[in-house]
Structures are given as C-alpha cells and as structure tokens.
Amino acid sequence: MKRNLHAGRLLGSGLSLNILSDDELEEIHLGTLEVLAETGVFVEDDRAMECFAEGGANVDKAKRIVKIPPHVVEDAIRSAPAKVILHGREPKHDIVLESTRVHFTNFSEGVMVNDPYTGENRPPLKQDLVNSAKVIDYLEEIDFCEKALGAHDVNQETVALHNAEAYLTNTSKHCAFGPVNGDFLNKIIKMAEAIAGGPEEFRKRRLVSFTTCPVSPLKLISDCCEIIMESAKNNVVCNILSMAMSGGTAPVTLAGTLVNHNAEILAGITLSQLTRKGAPVIYGSSTTAMDLKLAAATVGTPECALISGAVARLARYYALPSYVAGG
C-alpha cells in the first residue's frame, strides 16, 4: 500500500502554497451555505429530489429547485470519510488518500491520438485504450489509472463498457471511470466483481471508482445524480468534480468562483451522504478561468493554479480527500 509524501504541511522539507487563510475559508464556507439554502441547486432526477426532501431539504418539484439547509450540508460533510483507499488489482498498487498526501494520475477524455507508427492525428480506437492502459500500468509515477481515451470504433451506445473492459483487463492499478450513467456504473461494477473474484471479494477491495460532474452553474443533471447515488449504494468512491469557468459559468472573481464551485460539490456530497451515510467521496475540481478574449477554458495558467490551490485548501478545511486537475 502506497502512502505518498505530504504537501502543504509545516514540515522541514517540501513546498507549501496556501492560497487562503483560515478566516477566508470560513467566509467561503458561510457564503456557500447561503447559496445552497437561499438560491439552491437545480436537480433533474426525481429520485434525487425525493432523497433531498426526505433528508430535510426544501424541494420545489415544479421548478426542480432544491434548497438545502446549512445543518443538512454540514451533517453530510461530517459523515463523509476523511480517508479513502483506492484499491488496485494488485495490493502493491493500493493508495491511501488522506490529509495532505499527494498522488498522481493521468488525465482523462482525450479525443484524438497521434498514431505512434504513422504519425496520423486520428480518433482513438479501442486498441489505443489497451495500449494507454499498459503504459499507465508501467509508469511508477502514475499511482492510479483514469480512462485516458474513449474508443470510437465500437458501438457508442455501449462505449462505456468497452472502455472499462479495455482498462480493467490491462492494468493492475486502480481504475477511475466517468462519465457514465447509473446503469452502466452497475455493469462496470459487475465486471470489477468478476476480476476481484466475486461480489464479496469486491466489497473488500473495490477496484473501481467513478467521476461525475455537476453542470455549472449549480445543476445536478440526471446522469450526475445517478452516478452519485449508485456509487453510494455500492459503497464505491465517487469523485464529485466541478468544471466551473470563472467569468463564464461562474463569477469572474476568485471568491465568487470558489463559492459556486463549493456549492456544486457540497450539494453532490450531501446527495451521496443522504443516500448512504459514510459513503466515500472525493472533493474534485477541474475548475479554471475562461479566456475572455477567446471564450475558451484556460489551463496551465496562474489563474488555474490559484483556483486549484484554493479548492485543495477547501477540501482540507472539510477533511476530505481531494482531486485537482491541472495542465
């Protein structure tokens, strides 16, 4: 089991970049609670609305707006585990997500491939997924495996299952998948159960996790709700990841973007904990700023670094494992 080095702690070695003070974190938290209670979030899924209503939220079924009282949100934060283990097919690849430990993964959803033999820039095939899984499996610097590509040469109605099969059978590391809907999520779990040696063995070592994204600003669409709820029911890790864009789908200021981002994540975490108290979640972010000239998302920029550092601080504030995308 791998316990990587810490970052952001007051240690005699390493590097710390603490974007927000404790008082600023408190202000963002209080602002987020106000947004969730007074503005609310749009929830597309009927079962999710019922779950929120049963948990104490105020639900407007006609407008599909859910307003979540602060105590419901804070109860959910407290019940979400501070420590998560991502199990690999081989135990040597198990990794511990806790406190300030830092691990690395590849990013996902590449849409084109440069053919290594012809140099052609083309859509990815299922064999490219197999090849990328083997590369990820070999590289010691990558701690777990995300689906780097999506196969274009298979039936697109069942592509999520082809993608999962390509990775689950070609890496011994933990695999994270997304996006899928709840039905495909359960089918992928069945595949992982077969690899683990049956449902009982899978419950001991959950080889897969799932990622889902709210739609900014402040929307939990049906697929997102399904993935959160089905992950919780199966007690598998769900990475709830906002992709807000400052100046586009979120306020242009850093503080405003963080409140918007935080509200989306905490709404998803609340749905998870109302579905199954103690379900493992990850506080995720691919939030960045919009280039106001090109109307495009900016990565590898100072603004992205500031946002990424700030959301990691927010996750620590809530004692939750975090996932932060960068470029």
N, C-alpha and C positions, 0 to 999 in steps of 0.2 A: 504494500500500500504506500502510495507516494504522498508525502507531506512537504510540499514545496516551501520555499523561503517566504518570509513575511515582507510586506511593503507597507509603508505608512505608519510604522510604529517608532517610538522613541528608542531606537537601538544605537549601538555604537558603530553599526555598519548599515549600508543600504541607502536608499534615496526616498524621501518623503515629499509629496506635493499635496498639501492640504488646502483645498480651494476655499472651503467655507469654515467659518468659526462655529463653535457650538451654539452661540446665540443666533447666527444666521440659519443654521439647520433648524432650530426651533421655530423661527419665523416662517420658513418654507413649510414646515410640518403644519403649523397652525393655519397658514393660507390654504394648504391642500385640504385640510379638514373642512374649511369653509366652502371651498368649491364643491366638494363631494356632498355636503349637507344642503347647500343652497342652490347650486346650479345643477348638480347631479350628472349622471352619465346616461347616454343612450344605450339601451340594451335590446338587441334584436331578437334574442332567443327567449321563447316563452318559459321554458323550464328554468332558465337562469333568473328571469323576473320573479317566478314563484319562489325560488331559493332565496333571493334577496328579501322578498316580502316576509317569508317565514322567519328570516333572520333578524327582522326588525327594521328594514329599510322602508321608506315611503315610495310606493310604486304607482306611477300614473300609466295604466295599461294602454290608454288611448294614445298617448304621446310616446310611450315606451321610455319614459324618463324615470330613472331610479335615483332617489336621493338617500344617501347613506349617513345616518347619524354618527357623530365622532366616536361614541363608545363602541359601536359595531366595528368600525375600522380599526380602532386601537386594540380591541379584543382579538381581531384577526392577526394583527401584527405580532401580538404576544404569543399566539398559538402556533405560528409558523416556525419550523425548526431553524435554529441558528447554524446548525451543522448538517451538511449534506454529503453523502458519499456517492460518487459516480462509479459504479462497478464496471469493470472490464470483463471481457470473455475470459481473460487470464487474470487471476488475482494480483499479479505484479503490476497491472495497469489500473488498479483501483486508485482513485484520487479523492482526497479529503478537501471539501470546500468549507472553510471556517475562518472566522475572524479576518485577518489580513493576508492569508496565504494566497499566492499568485500562481495560477496555472495558465497554460496557453492552449488554444485550439485554432484550427484553420477556420476561415470564414466560409459562409455557405452561399448557395444560389448563384453560382457563376452561370452565365447564359451563353458564353462562347468558349471554344477551345482552340488553341494553336496546336495543330497536329504535330506531334514530335518527330514524325517521319517525313511529312510533306511540307510542313510549314504553313499549311492552309488554315485560315481562320474560319471555323465552321461550328454549327450547333453540336453540342455534346451527344454522344451515343452512350448506350448502357456500358459498353466496354470501357469507355473513358471513366465512368464511375468506379468500375472494378480497378482500373489502373490507379486512380487517385486514392482509393482506399488502401491499396497496397503501399503507396508512397507514404501516406499518413501513418500507417502502421509501422513503417520502418523508422521514421524520424523520431528520435528520442526527445526532441524539443517540443513536440506536439503531444499534449497529455491526454486528450480525448478527441474523438472524431466527429466532425459535423459533415453533413452531406454537402460536398463542395459543388456539386453539379446536379442537374436534373436530366434524365435520359429523354431525348427527342425522337428516338426510333422505336418506341413502344406505344401501346395504346395509352393515350393521355388521360383516359378516364380512370385508369388503374396505375398511373405512373408512380404514385407514392409507394405502392407495394414493390414495383420493380426497383425503385431507388433504394428502398430499405433492404431488399434481398441482396443487391449488389454490395452494400456496405457491411451488412451483418455477417456475410459469409467470407469477407476478405480483409477483416481487421480483427485483432484481438483486444482492441481498446473499446472503451465505452462509446456508444453511438447516440448522437442527438439528431432528431429529425423535426422538420417543420418546413412549411405549413402543411397540415393535413386536417381533415375533419374528424369527428369523434368515431365514425365507423371505421375509417382507415387506421386510426390510432389503435383501436382494439385488435384489428387484424395484424398490425405490426407487433403488438404485444404477444399475440399467438405465435408469430414467427420467433420472437425472442424466447418464449417459453420452450419452444422445440429445441432451440440451441442450448438453453440452460439445463435441459433435462426434465422439463415438466413444470406445471404451474407452481408447485411447492418450492422447487429449486429456484424458480424465477423470483418468488417472493423474498427469498433470502438474498438474492443477487440480481438486482434489476439492471439489466444490461443496456436498457434504452431510456432516454428521456425525450421530452418534447418541448418545442418552442412555439409560441404563438404571439401575435402582435395585435394589440388594440389599434383601432384606426383613429388617428388624431384628426381633430381634437375630440377627446372624451367619448369614444364609441367602442362598445364591446359588440362586435358583429357576431353572427350565429356561429361561424366556424371557430372563432376565438373562444366563445363561451363553451362550446362543445369540448374543445381541447382542454381547457382549464378544468371542467367538471369531470371529464372522463379520466384525466390524469389523476385527479384527486381520488376518484372512486377506486382506481387501481393502485393508489399509493405510489405512483411513479413521479419523478421530478418533472415539474413544469417550469420552464423559463418564460416568464411573462415579460415581454420586451417591447418597449415603446420605440417608435421610429418618428417621433415628432421632429418638425423642422422649424427652428427659430426664425421668425419672420415670414413663415409660410403657413404651417398648420399649428403653430404655437406663437405666443407673443415674441416680439423681437428682442426683448431684454433677457438676460441670463436668468434672473429670478423668476420672471413670468414663464419662461420655457420650463424651468425646473418644477414649478408648481403644476403646470399642465402635465408634464411627464409623470410626476409623482402621483398625481390623481389617477391617471390611467393604470399605473402599476398597482397602486393600493386598491383600486376597485377590483382588479383581477385577483389580487391576493385575498381580498375579502370574499369573493365568489368561491375561490378554492377552499378557504377555511370553513365557509358555511356549508360546502358540500361534504367535506371530511376534515374535521378538526385535526390539526397536526400534519396535514398533507405537505410534502416537501415542495418548496418553490424556490426559484431564483429571481432576484430583482435584476431585470435585464434592461439594457439600453443600446440602441443604435441611433439615438437622438443626436442631431447635429444642427448646424445652421444652414439656411438657404442662401445661396448666392443671389443677391437681389438684382444683379445685372443679367444673369443667365437663367434664373429661376431653376437652379439645379442644387442638389444636395452637395455640401462641401465635406470632404473627409481629408485627413492629413493636414488640417488647418489649426491655427491657435484656438479658434472658436470651438472646434470639435474637441480639442484637448481639454479646454476649460469645462465644457459640459460633461465629458467623460469622467474627469476627476471629481466633479461635483456630484454626479449620480453615484459614484463609488462611495463617496462620503455619506450620502443619504442612506445607502444600503448598510453601511457600518452603523449609522445612527439607529437604524431599526434592528441591528444584529441579525442581518440576513445575508446569505451568500449572494454575490453579485456577478453579473456577466456584462462586460463593457466592450463594445465593438470599436475598432479603430482602424486607421488606414495610414 
